[in-house]
Amino acid sequence: MKTTPRRVFALLLALVLLLSLCACTQKTQTEPDEPKINTAHKKTPEDQQKEAVLQSDGNDFSSQDKTVDTPPVQYAFSQEAETSLGWLRDRIDFPTTMFGAAYLGYVGGLFDEGFEAAFPAWLQETNEAMLLEYPFIAEINDEHIIGSAGHLYCIVPVDENATVAINRVQWNEKTQTNEVIEVLYRSESGEPVLLFANLDGIAHKADTQVFITDNSGNTCEWYPSLDATSHLAPCTSEAGDYLSFDFTEYAWYDVPSEFAGWLSDGWTGMTALGLAGSQSTGMGWITETMVEETGRYAYFSLRFYLEDETGGTVDLEWTYEDSDDIEEMWSGIWAIQTIPDGPSYVTLSLSLVGGNSYGVTDGPVYLCEKYPLLISPSGTELLVGAGESGVCLPFMSQSTTACVLTQAAG
């Protein structure tokens, strides 16, 4: 078959057009990927992550900040201790308050077996009521105990995520400033700490610096010490606001140990009005208990009459449970020393004036003694402790450490 030149030229032209179309198609498909072929500037995973952060919007930054600000894991208290810590933080959470502090006493290096092991027993001996009220104090672990001897303070930031910084400082006479000589403690989780300060034994001489910064950026600076009245020195702002809350229970020191549980349950000392009422008939308090060590039970009635805010007159009588006759009748006066945060002290001066036992002994029978008294939160129960000189009321004996009387009706 013979092919003409014109026909050959047409075939060649068609072939060139076809090859041109294929080249265009290939270029269109590969052109977007050309930048990725350049391996000289290929991004590492770290570069890609940085680029993603830089290109993120405000919401992404907020999310990242939340991750950074996640508080560190705090050590675990028992449920009882955690509850008492939460209750304390609620109690001291006032608009300007940044932390609570309590003075626990002086420790002169008496814990040979280690602080964590011996401290609860020491606190129970010196201030059991404080330990019962705030059991978390005894569970503060070694990582949050600063020092080993000196005047001891417990510090509790209100903000659970507060930053706490504690330094030992020394006064510089030349510069008239406190200079940091030792960094003692740093924390960003607001946990309670036990701090030994005033290491030379002089409680009003500050040698330790405490900084507390809350989540809002508010900062306070405090130097743990006692003032002239042996109370905790406060932390105040330049405007005079109190930044600290003193939760020391001063009235609980030197209180008979048998009162510890009652104090921690909210029992307090009473006023003359709370003991005797305002009526001319007075206020009666009754109990049924054994008569000394006789094995026989009796009903006892103690009635106070108010004259003024310092005291008045008092009657006491009792009857055996199987008898209608009054066995003893006592009458006299009473005076009160009111201590709201601890036991009030009531002095009773009584004389035996009647009853089956009257006249059995030669001469008058007198009773004069000072007794610690507590009243229940409801005001309807009265706790009478052992007398200071060991003189017993008829409803008490030498083995009685405390007796509870109930408010009589009417």
C-alpha positions in Angstrom: 0.0 0.0 0.0 1.4 3.3 -1.0 1.3 6.3 1.4 1.3 9.8 0.1 3.5 12.5 1.7 0.4 14.5 2.7 -0.9 11.5 4.7 2.4 11.0 6.4 2.5 14.6 7.5 -1.0 14.3 9.0 0.0 11.3 11.0 3.1 13.0 12.3 1.1 16.1 13.3 -1.5 13.9 15.2 1.4 12.1 17.1 2.9 15.5 18.2 -0.4 16.8 19.5 -1.0 13.5 21.5 2.4 13.7 23.1 1.8 17.4 24.0 -1.5 16.6 25.7 0.2 13.8 27.8 2.9 16.2 28.9 0.4 18.8 30.1 -1.6 16.2 32.0 1.5 15.0 33.8 2.6 18.5 34.7 -0.9 19.3 36.1 -0.8 16.3 38.4 2.7 16.7 39.8 2.9 20.5 40.1 1.3 20.8 43.6 3.7 18.3 45.1 6.9 20.0 43.8 7.7 21.8 47.1 7.7 18.5 49.1 10.3 17.0 46.8 12.9 19.5 48.1 14.5 17.4 50.9 17.0 20.2 51.8 14.2 21.9 53.9 12.2 18.9 55.1 10.5 19.6 58.5 11.2 17.3 61.5 8.3 16.3 63.8 9.5 18.8 66.4 9.4 21.6 63.8 6.0 20.6 62.7 4.8 20.7 66.4 6.3 24.2 66.9 4.6 25.4 63.7 1.3 24.0 64.8 1.5 25.9 68.1 2.4 29.2 66.3 -0.4 28.8 63.8 -3.0 27.9 66.5 -5.6 30.4 67.6 -6.4 31.8 71.1 -8.5 28.8 72.1 -5.5 26.5 71.5 -3.3 28.6 73.7 -5.9 28.5 76.5 -6.0 24.7 76.2 -2.3 24.5 76.4 -2.2 26.8 79.4 -4.6 24.5 81.3 -2.3 21.6 80.7 0.7 23.5 82.0 -1.2 24.8 85.1 -2.4 21.3 86.1 -1.5 21.1 89.9 1.0 18.5 91.0 -0.4 15.4 92.7 -0.6 16.0 96.5 0.1 13.4 99.0 -2.8 11.6 100.5 -4.3 12.1 104.0 -6.7 9.8 105.7 -10.4 10.6 105.2 -10.6 12.0 108.7 -7.6 14.2 108.2 -8.7 15.4 104.8 -12.1 16.3 106.2 -10.5 18.4 109.0 -8.2 20.1 106.5 -11.1 21.0 104.3 -13.1 22.3 107.2 -10.2 24.5 108.3 -9.7 25.9 104.9 -13.4 26.8 104.7 -13.2 28.3 108.2 -10.3 30.6 107.3 -11.4 31.5 103.8 -12.0 35.2 104.1 -11.5 37.8 101.2 -8.1 38.9 102.4 -6.9 35.7 104.1 -4.1 33.8 102.3 -3.1 31.3 104.9 -3.8 29.9 108.3 -1.1 29.3 111.0 -1.0 27.7 114.4 1.6 27.7 117.1 2.2 24.2 118.4 4.9 24.7 121.1 8.6 24.4 121.5 10.4 21.2 120.6 14.0 20.9 121.9 15.2 17.9 119.9 13.4 15.3 122.0 12.4 13.0 119.2 15.2 10.4 119.1 13.0 7.9 117.2 12.3 10.4 114.5 9.9 13.3 114.2 7.1 11.6 112.1 7.0 8.7 114.6 7.1 10.7 117.8 5.3 14.0 116.9 1.7 12.7 117.2 2.4 11.3 120.7 4.1 14.6 121.7 1.2 16.7 120.4 -1.3 14.4 122.1 0.5 14.9 125.4 0.8 18.7 125.1 -2.4 19.6 123.3 -4.6 16.6 122.6 -7.7 18.7 121.9 -5.8 20.4 119.0 -4.9 17.0 117.6 -8.4 15.8 117.8 -9.7 19.0 116.1 -7.1 18.9 113.3 -5.9 15.3 112.8 -4.3 16.2 109.5 -1.5 17.9 111.5 -0.2 14.5 112.7 -0.3 13.1 109.2 2.0 15.8 107.6 4.8 13.7 106.2 8.6 14.2 106.4 8.7 16.0 103.0 6.7 18.8 104.4 8.4 19.1 107.8 11.1 21.9 107.8 13.7 21.6 110.6 13.9 19.3 113.6 13.9 21.6 116.7 12.8 25.0 117.8 9.4 26.7 118.0 6.9 24.8 115.9 4.3 26.2 113.5 1.7 24.7 111.2 1.1 26.6 108.0 -2.0 26.0 105.8 -2.4 28.0 102.6 -6.1 28.8 101.8 -5.4 28.1 98.1 -4.8 24.4 97.6 -2.6 25.3 94.6 -0.6 28.1 96.2 3.2 28.4 95.9 5.0 28.3 99.2 8.7 29.4 99.6 10.5 29.3 102.9 13.9 30.7 103.6 16.1 31.0 106.7 17.2 34.6 107.0 19.6 36.7 109.1 19.5 40.4 109.9 22.3 42.5 108.3 23.1 45.5 110.4 24.8 47.3 107.5 22.0 47.0 105.1 19.3 46.9 107.7 17.6 44.1 105.9 17.0 40.4 106.3 19.3 38.4 104.0 18.5 34.8 102.9 21.2 32.4 104.2 19.5 29.2 103.3 16.7 28.0 101.0 14.6 25.6 103.0 11.5 24.7 101.1 9.7 25.2 97.7 6.3 23.9 96.7 3.6 24.7 94.1 0.8 22.5 95.6 -0.3 24.4 98.7 0.1 21.5 101.1 0.2 22.1 104.9 3.7 22.3 106.3 5.2 22.0 109.8 8.0 24.6 110.3 10.6 25.0 113.0 11.6 28.6 113.5 13.2 30.9 116.1 16.0 28.4 116.4 17.8 30.3 119.2 14.8 29.6 121.5 13.6 33.2 121.6 10.1 33.0 120.1 9.8 36.7 119.3 13.0 36.8 117.3 12.2 36.0 113.7 14.8 34.0 111.7 12.6 32.5 108.9 10.8 34.0 105.9 7.7 32.6 104.4 6.3 33.6 101.0 2.8 32.4 99.9 1.5 33.2 96.4 -2.0 32.1 95.4 -3.3 31.3 91.9 -4.3 34.9 91.3 -0.8 36.1 91.8 -1.3 37.7 95.3 1.7 37.3 97.5 2.3 37.7 101.2 5.5 37.7 103.3 5.5 36.4 106.9 8.1 35.9 109.6 6.8 33.3 112.1 7.2 34.5 115.7 5.2 35.2 118.8 4.2 38.7 120.0 4.5 40.2 123.6 1.4 38.3 124.7 2.7 34.9 123.4 0.3 34.9 120.6 1.1 34.3 116.9 2.4 37.4 115.2 0.0 38.2 112.4 0.8 38.8 108.7 -0.7 42.1 107.5 -0.8 44.0 104.3 0.4 47.6 103.8 -3.3 48.6 104.0 -3.6 46.9 107.4 -5.6 43.8 106.2 -5.0 40.5 108.0 -3.5 38.1 105.5 -3.2 35.3 108.1 -5.7 33.5 110.3 -4.4 32.2 113.7 -6.1 28.9 114.3 -4.1 28.2 117.5 -6.4 27.1 120.3 -4.6 28.9 123.1 -7.2 28.1 125.8 -6.6 24.3 125.2 -3.0 24.4 126.5 -2.6 23.0 130.0 -6.3 21.8 130.0 -6.9 18.5 131.7 -6.5 15.7 129.1 -10.0 14.3 129.9 -11.5 17.5 128.4 -9.7 17.1 125.0 -12.5 15.2 123.3 -15.2 17.5 124.6 -13.3 20.6 123.4 -12.7 19.2 120.0 -16.5 18.4 119.8 -17.4 22.1 120.3 -17.9 22.2 124.1 -16.8 25.6 125.5 -16.6 27.5 128.8 -19.8 29.3 129.8 -20.8 32.7 131.2 -22.6 33.2 134.4 -25.8 33.7 132.5 -25.3 30.4 130.6 -24.8 28.6 133.9 -27.6 30.1 136.0 -30.0 31.6 133.5 -31.9 34.9 134.0 -34.9 33.7 136.0 -35.2 34.2 139.7 -35.8 30.4 140.0 -32.3 29.8 138.8 -31.2 27.0 136.5 -31.0 23.4 137.6 -28.6 20.6 136.4 -29.3 17.0 137.3 -27.6 13.6 137.0 -28.1 10.0 138.2 -24.9 8.3 139.3 -23.3 6.2 142.0 -22.7 7.8 145.4 -18.9 7.8 145.7 -17.8 4.1 146.0 -20.9 2.8 147.8 -22.4 1.0 144.9 -25.8 2.8 145.5 -27.2 5.1 142.9 -28.9 8.5 143.6 -30.4 11.5 142.0 -28.4 14.8 142.2 -29.6 18.3 141.6 -27.3 21.3 141.4 -29.1 24.7 141.0 -27.4 28.0 140.3 -29.0 31.4 141.0 -27.6 34.5 139.3 -26.8 37.7 141.1 -24.4 39.3 138.6 -22.0 38.4 135.8 -19.5 37.0 138.3 -21.7 34.6 140.3 -24.5 34.2 142.8 -25.9 31.5 145.1 -26.1 27.8 144.7 -28.0 24.8 146.2 -27.1 21.1 145.9 -29.2 18.2 147.1 -29.4 14.5 146.4 -31.7 11.5 147.2 -31.0 7.7 146.9 -33.0 6.2 144.0 -34.9 3.9 146.4 -35.8 6.7 148.8 -38.0 9.8 149.0 -36.0 11.5 151.6 -33.3 14.0 150.8 -30.0 12.6 152.0 -28.0 15.8 151.9 -28.8 19.5 151.3 -26.0 21.9 150.6 -26.2 25.7 150.2 -23.7 28.4 149.5 -22.2 30.8 146.9 -20.4 30.5 143.5 -18.1 32.6 141.4 -17.1 32.2 137.8 -14.0 32.8 135.8 -15.2 32.7 132.2 -13.0 31.4 129.5 -15.0 31.0 126.3 -12.4 29.0 124.3 -11.7 26.6 127.1 -13.1 25.4 130.5 -14.6 28.2 132.6 -13.6 27.8 136.3 -16.3 27.9 139.0 -15.5 28.2 142.7 -18.1 26.6 144.9 -18.3 27.4 148.7 -20.9 25.1 150.2 -22.1 24.2 153.6 -24.2 21.1 154.6 -27.5 22.6 155.8 -30.0 19.7 155.9 -31.0 16.1 155.0 -30.6 12.8 156.7 -26.9 13.2 157.0 -27.1 16.6 158.6 -25.9 16.5 162.3 -24.4 13.1 162.0 -20.9 14.5 162.1 -19.6 16.8 164.8 -19.6 20.5 163.8 -20.4 22.1 160.4 -19.4 20.6 157.1 -17.9 22.9 154.5 -16.8 22.4 150.9 -14.8 24.9 149.0 -13.2 24.1 145.7 -12.6 25.4 142.1 -13.9 23.2 139.3 -13.4 23.4 135.5 -16.7 23.4 133.7 -17.7 23.0 130.0 -21.1 23.5 128.4 -22.3 21.6 125.3 -23.0 23.4 122.0 -26.7 23.0 122.7 -26.4 24.6 126.1 -28.3 21.7 127.7 -25.4 19.6 129.1 -22.8 20.6 131.7 -19.5 18.9 132.2 -17.9 19.2 135.7 -14.2 18.2 136.0 -12.3 17.2 139.0 -11.5 19.9 141.6 -8.1 21.6 141.6 -7.4 20.4 145.1 -9.0 17.0 144.8 -12.2 18.0 146.8 -15.1 16.0 145.5 -18.7 17.0 145.0 -21.3 14.4 146.3 -21.8 13.1 142.8 -18.1 12.7 142.2 -15.3 10.5 143.7 -11.6 10.4 143.6 -11.7 8.2 140.5 -14.1 10.6 138.7 -12.3 12.8 136.1 -15.5 14.4 134.8 -19.3 14.1 135.2 -22.0 15.3 132.8 -25.2 16.9 134.2 -28.3 17.6 132.1 -30.3 20.8 132.3 -33.5 20.3 134.4 -36.8 21.1 132.8 -38.5 24.2 134.2 
